[in-house]
Amino acid sequence: MNPMDFQKRISKINEIDNEIDSFKESPEKYKFDYVDCNTIDIDLDIPIYRIVSFEELRKIFKKYSLSLSKPSSWEDQSELFLFNNIGITENNESVSFNYLKNRIYCTCWSQKDESAALWKIYASKKTSKYVKIKSTPRKIMKYFYDVNTSAHYWTYFCGKVRYVETKNMNEILSNNLIDYFMPESFTKAIYSLFFKKAAFDYENEIRFVFIAQSDVPEDKLSVNKWDVSKKYFYFKIDINDIIEEIVFHPQISNENRELIENEIRKYDYKGKLYKSSLYDERKMVLPFHLSND
């Protein structure tokens, strides 16, 4: 669903809420109906990938959780263009979403199965102890989206990043700018988190966004707790359900691969493990014909 269509989204959420109340159903049963309302321009079943260091992978296994970080620490702050700026109303009053900036957490994945550029950017040049994990948006949202959190439909989002030229970004901002700052258009403000400069379009990014509606959970039912004073938000996962496979760096040594693979198996991971074939030499037999001339 496109969250820009505010009325359609809210009507759907109200419809789900009413059905739960009428039939005394568990909200968990309707989780993916809510997820559909918070999914932007993607198929939930497409394969997605994320390159992480082995140290980060070890933390995932030890904590049985994935993490999201605050984009306020990102190198390219233009991705927070709406939250870094203010709007001026006709009455000369300033309005801002800056108060939300410290409440936003994100994690970024890619639809790219194999990419030399992504290996070079997200894996350190000093070590090949990096891996690529594979999952799907549906599997991640299964654990990430928590219907027990109050106002969960304002909290958990996933979507495809839209790449635009800087000049077009300015046009997007200047076109009906006031809509971004209207309370009823909160989803439009969230939608701005799925814009990125065209120079990064090689990433083919899928983004997951968590927006804390309070400094800490105000209810005791939330499965995954948060604290906005912390840099990361963690959510619990089943590693064998959410991580379909793990791919080793294309330049990892056989010795390091064996050491890392043995440690991964100690965490009872049962998924597929293999080395990227990006730089494998492929021998070819090329047919040619000798000229009779």
ZALUM-586081 format. One line per field, with one value per residue (C-alpha): residue in one letter; x, y, z. Coordinates in steps of 0.2 Angstrom, whole numbers, plus 5000, padded with zeros to 4 digits. Each point is the difference from the previous one (the first is absolute). Layout:
type = A ...;
xx = X ...;
yy = Y ...;
zz = Z ...;
end
This chain:
type = M N P M D F Q K R I S K I N E I D N E I D S F K E S P E K Y K F D Y V D C N T I D I D L D I P I Y R I V S F E E L R K I F K K Y S L S L S K P S S W E D Q S E L F L F N N I G I T E N N E S V S F N Y L K N R I Y C T C W S Q K D E S A A L W K I Y A S K K T S K Y V K I K S T P R K I M K Y F Y D V N T S A H Y W T Y F C G K V R Y V E T K N M N E I L S N N L I D Y F M P E S F T K A I Y S L F F K K A A F D Y E N E I R F V F I A Q S D V P E D K L S V N K W D V S K K Y F Y F K I D I N D I I E E I V F H P Q I S N E N R E L I E N E I R K Y D Y K G K L Y K S S L Y D E R K M V L P F H L S N D;
xx = 5000 5006 5000 4998 4981 4996 4981 5002 5013 4990 4984 5009 5007 4983 4992 5013 4998 4981 5001 5011 4988 4985 5006 5011 5015 5018 5009 5014 4988 4999 5019 5003 4984 5008 5017 4992 4994 5018 5009 5006 5002 5007 4995 5002 5007 5015 5017 5010 5018 5011 5019 5007 5016 5002 5001 4982 4994 5007 4990 4984 5003 5004 4985 4988 4996 5002 5003 4995 5011 4997 5001 5006 5017 5000 5013 4987 4989 4990 4990 4992 4996 4983 5005 5015 4990 4985 4984 4993 4981 4990 4999 5019 5000 5014 4995 5013 5002 5017 4992 4999 5018 5006 4986 5004 5009 5004 5008 5004 5000 5002 4991 5017 5005 5018 5009 5019 4996 4990 5014 5013 4989 4993 5015 5016 5016 5010 4991 4989 4991 4983 4985 4984 4983 4985 4982 4983 4990 4986 5011 5008 4983 4994 5012 5002 4982 4992 4981 5002 5007 4988 4998 5010 4994 5009 5016 5006 5002 5009 5002 5010 5012 4996 5015 4998 5012 5004 4990 4985 5001 4998 4985 4993 5002 4993 4985 4986 5013 4987 4993 5016 4997 4982 4996 4989 5014 5012 5002 5005 5014 5005 5000 5014 5011 4999 5008 5019 5011 5001 5019 4996 4988 5012 4996 4982 4995 4986 4998 4992 4995 4996 4993 4999 4983 5007 5017 4998 4985 4984 4992 5007 4994 5013 5011 5015 5004 5009 5008 5003 5016 5007 5009 4991 4983 5000 4987 5000 5001 5001 5016 4996 4983 5006 5018 4998 5018 5017 5013 5018 5010 5007 5018 4999 5014 4996 5007 4989 4985 5002 5002 4985 4989 5004 4995 4984 4995 5003 4985 4990 4997 4994 4999 5011 5018 5011 5013 4995 5006 5002 5018 5001 5009 4989 5009 4991 5002 4997 4996 5008 5002 5016 4997 5003 5006;
yy = 5000 5018 5009 5016 4995 5005 4997 4983 4994 5006 4993 4983 5001 5004 4986 4988 5007 4999 4982 4995 5009 4992 4982 5001 4994 5001 5015 4988 4991 5016 5005 4999 5010 5014 4997 5002 5017 5005 4992 5012 4994 4983 4982 4992 4984 5006 4995 5013 5001 5009 5000 4999 4997 4983 5009 5007 4983 4993 5013 4995 4982 5004 5012 4990 5018 5012 5019 5016 5016 5018 5009 5016 4992 4996 5008 5007 5011 5005 4984 5009 5015 5002 4997 5012 5015 5010 5006 5018 5002 5014 5007 5000 4986 4987 4981 4986 4981 5003 4993 4983 5000 4991 4988 4992 4984 4992 4984 4999 4985 4998 4991 4997 4981 5003 5017 5004 5018 4995 4988 5014 5013 4990 4988 5007 4999 4994 4984 4988 4994 5006 4991 5003 4994 4997 5002 5007 5015 4989 4990 5015 5009 4984 5003 5019 5005 4999 5002 5000 5018 5014 5010 4986 5006 5016 4991 4986 5003 4992 5005 5002 5015 5013 5008 5018 5013 5014 5013 4988 4999 5018 4999 4987 5011 5016 4991 5001 5001 5004 4983 4993 5010 4996 4988 4990 4998 4992 4985 5012 5006 4981 4998 5013 4987 4989 5013 5000 5009 4992 4998 4985 4991 4985 4995 4996 5002 4993 5010 4995 5015 5000 5016 5000 5009 5002 5001 4982 4988 5007 4982 4984 4989 5006 4985 5010 5015 5016 5015 5015 5005 4984 4999 4984 4992 4981 4987 4982 4987 4982 4999 4984 5008 5017 4997 4989 4999 5007 5004 5003 5014 4996 5002 4991 4987 4982 5000 5015 4993 4983 5009 5011 4986 4989 5014 5004 4981 5001 5012 4986 5009 4988 5011 5000 5006 5003 5012 5013 4996 5018 4998 4982 4997 4992 4990 5001 4990 5012 4992 5008 4995 5002 5009 4991 5016;
zz = 5000 4996 5017 4991 4998 5018 4999 4992 5013 5015 4994 4998 5017 5008 4991 5007 5017 4999 4995 5014 5012 4993 4999 5016 4990 5004 4991 4996 4988 4990 5001 4981 4997 5010 4992 4982 5006 5005 4985 4986 4982 5003 4999 5017 4993 4990 5005 5008 5006 5013 5002 5018 5008 5009 5016 4997 4994 5017 5009 4990 5005 5019 5002 4988 4994 4986 5002 4993 5003 5000 4983 5009 5000 4981 4990 4987 5011 4984 5003 5015 4990 5007 5018 4999 4993 5006 4991 5001 5000 4993 5017 5001 5013 4999 4999 5001 5002 5008 5016 4991 4994 5016 4999 4983 4998 4983 4992 4982 4988 4982 4986 4992 5000 4996 4998 5000 5005 5015 5006 4998 5009 5015 5002 5007 4989 5015 5002 4990 5016 4993 4995 4991 5008 4990 5006 4994 5006 5005 5012 5007 5003 5008 5015 4998 5000 5017 5001 5019 4999 5002 4983 4991 4984 5003 5005 4988 4981 4986 4982 4984 4999 4986 4992 4994 4994 5012 4989 5001 5019 5001 4989 5011 5015 4992 4993 5013 5014 5013 4998 5008 5016 5002 5014 4990 4987 5012 4988 4986 5012 5003 4981 4998 5009 4984 4989 4996 4987 4983 5002 5012 4988 4998 5018 4995 5018 5010 5017 5017 5011 5018 5008 5019 5005 5018 5008 5007 4997 5009 5001 5007 4985 4988 4995 4996 5012 4994 5008 4989 5010 4992 4983 4995 5000 5001 4996 5003 4986 4996 4991 4990 4994 4996 4993 4984 4996 5004 4986 5004 4993 4982 5006 5017 5002 5002 5018 5005 4992 5009 5017 4997 4994 5015 5012 4990 5002 5019 5001 4992 4984 4987 4985 4984 5001 4985 4993 4987 4983 4994 4997 4995 4984 4987 4986 4984 4983 4986 4983 4985 4982 4990 4984 4984 4991;
end
